[in-house]
């Protein structure tokens, strides 16, 4: 386990390999670096994997909820990582929330990024939960109340499911992320602190087209969180993008993507 000690928090990561091709891997919400253990079977001798615990996850810690993770701060953190680990060019791999971190990183370092692999990425089509977290003023306090006192909220979700407005899979996902008070606190702190890190899709699309950066977008056919259809507004603007839709749901997408590349080559 290695730690990048920054002015804003401690970023935990594990380094695998000593190759010149450096890959930065970012997991999804509620996970930690172990989510990518399965990907280690894909690593070649020429490659180095740096697999992270995102702030508020695993062994990483953030200084205070009063500090927001802005793009300028994230840029500073990545530059510090590059200096300490001694690399200039790198590849990005991100799943779900980690996809948003990958997109934001590409926006900041389009000339340094050699490829992107995004699995059901957050940050392209903003979902209900992100919108709720970014509501101003009194509505933001409503979100906090929902997180720390969820009973009425879950009753409302159950009612909406009965009338067909909410899908069972979405309710199951939300409940899995909010089972305990600790988990609900992680929900609140993560979304509040990470609010400013929303990628600028226009800039990203322009950079992808200008630099012809290889990009692969993987989605799951049975994923109700991030769908191929919902991402079309983004993908249709990138002529060279590779789109892979697997027979997968949201939670199994990392493993299924590994299996796909194990057969096809990575």
N, C-alpha and C positions, 0 to 999 in steps of 0.2 A: 504494500500500500504506500502510495506517495501522496504528498499534500502540497498544494500550491497555496502558500500563505499570502493573501492579498490584503489590501487596506479595507476591504469590505466583507471579507469572510474567508473561510478555509475550504478549498475545493479539493476533495479527495478523488484520486484516480489510481488505476493500476496500469502499468506499462507491460506490454507483452511483445517481445521481439526486439531486434536491433537493426531492422532493415531501414532503408532510406525512404521507402514509401510510408508516410505517416497517415494513419486514420484516426480521426476523433469520433468517438461513439457516444451518443446521448440517448438515455433511456426515457421511458414514459412516466407519467404521473403515478406516484405510489410505488414505483419500482426502485431499484438501485443498480449498480454496475453489474450485479450477477445476472441481470436480465440478458446480457450479451455473452454469457459463458458459452452458449451454444455456437456463437459465431467464431469462437477461437479455432474451431476445426477447419475454418476456411482460410486462416492466415497462412501466407507463404513466407519463406525465409527472407524475402526481400522487403517484407512489410513489418511495420510496428503499429500495434493497436494501443491507443490511449483511451481507456474506458472509464467514464466519469460517474460519480455520484453528483447529480445536480443539487444545487443548494436546497436545503430543507429536506433532503433525501439522504439515506445511508449515513456515511461518515462526514458529509459536508455540512458546513454551518454558515449562516449568514449573520452579519453583525447586528442588525436591528431591523425590525419592520418599518422603522422610520426612514430607512434608506431604501430607495427603489432601484431595481436593476435596470438602469438605462442602457441604451446602446453604447454610449460613450464609456460607461463603466465596463460593459462586457468586452468592448474592444481593448481596453486597458488590460483586462484579465487575460485575454487570448494572446496579446503581445507579450505579456510577462511569461506565459506558458511557453511560447515559441522561443524566447530568450533562454529560459531555464532548461528546456529540453533540446535546444539546438536544432530547430528545423525552420524552414521558410515556406515550403509548399506542403499542402496536406489535402486529404480527402475527408468528406463528411458523411457520417451515417447517423440517421436519427429516426426514432420511432415515436409516434404520437406527440407528446409534449416535447420530446427530444428533436422532433422534426422542426418545431418552431425555433428551437435553439440553433439547429443547423441552417435554417433559412436566414435567420438574423446574422449568423456568422458569415454566411456567403455574401449577404448584402454589404457587410463591413470589409470583407477580404476577397472580392471577386477575382483578383489577379492571382491570389495565392492558392485558391481552392482548385484542385485538379479534377474532382468529381463529386457528385452528390448521390446518395442513396437514401430516399425518403420513404418510410413505411407508415401509411395512414397518418400523414403529418398534420399536426395542429398548426394554425397560423395562416392557412390558405383561405378556407371558408370558416369564419369565426362562428363558433357554436353558442348555444344558449348560456352555458356556464360561464364562458369568458365574458359575454355581454353583461351578465348579471354582476360579475365581479367588478366591471368597469363603470357601472352606473354611478353617477355623482351623488354627493350629499346624503340625503335621507335614505335613498334607495340602496346606497352602499351599506348603510347601517342595517337595512332590511336583510341584505345578503348575509351580514355577520350574524344576525339573529337566527336566520335559517340554518347556518352552519353549526352554531352552538346550541340551538334549541330546535332540533329538526322534526319533532313529533308531528306537529301540525302540517309541516311541509310534506312529510311522507304520506299522511292521510290524504292530502290534496292530490299527490301523485297517484295514489291508489284509485281515487275517484276518476281522475283523468284517463287512467288505463281502462277503467270499466266502460267509459263512454267512447273509447277508441282513439283518444287524442294522443296518448303516449304509448309507445311500444314497450312490451315486457322487457326486452333486452336493454333498453335505455334505463328503465327503473332498476334493473338488476345491477347495471354498471354503477349508477349513482349510489345505490345502497352499499355496494362493495367498497366504495371509496369513503364512506361516511359511517362506518359501523361503530367506531369508538370516538370518544371526545378528542383523543390524540390525533386520530385520522382526520377528524373534522377541522381541527386546528391547522393541520398541514394543508388542507384544502384552502382555508382562508388565507394563511400567510403566503402560500405559494402564489395564489392568483393576485393578491394585493401587491406583493413585491415585484412580480414578473410583469405587471401591467404594461410598463413602457417598452417592453422588448418585442412588441408586435412588429413583424416584418413588413417592410414596404414592398408590396408585390410588384408594383410598377418598376421600381429600380431593379429588383431581382430579375424580372423578365427581360428587361433591357440588357443587363449584364450577361445573362445566360445566352442571349442571342448574339451579342457582340463578341463574347469570348468563346462561344461554342462549347461551353463547359458541359461535359457529359453529365446527364441527370437521368436517374431512374426513379420512377414513382410506383410503389407497390401498394396495392389495396386488396382488401378481402371481399370476396363476393357476398359474404354473409355479415359483413361489418355494418352496423347501423350507426356507428359514430362518425366515421369518415368514409364516404362512398366515392366510387369512381365518377359517378354522375355529378356529384357536388363539386368536384375538382375540375370539371371540364372548362370552366371559364378561365382557369389558370393554364391548364395543359394545352389548350388549343392555340395559345399564343406562343408556344415554344415548339417550333417545327421538329427539332431533333430529339425531343424528349422520348424516352422509352417508358411505356406504361405496361405494367404487369399486374394482372388481376388473378389472385390465387383463390382456390377453394378454401377459404379461411374466414374466421371471425376476427374481431379486433384483438382479443387477448392472445390468440395463437399465432399472430402474424410474424413475430420475430422468428419463432421456430420454423414456421412454414417457409419463410423467406430464405432461411439458412438451407433448408432442404432443397429448395428451388436452385440455389446457386451451387449446392453440393453436386447436383446432377448436371447443371448447365456450365459450371465454371464461373469463377468470380474474378 
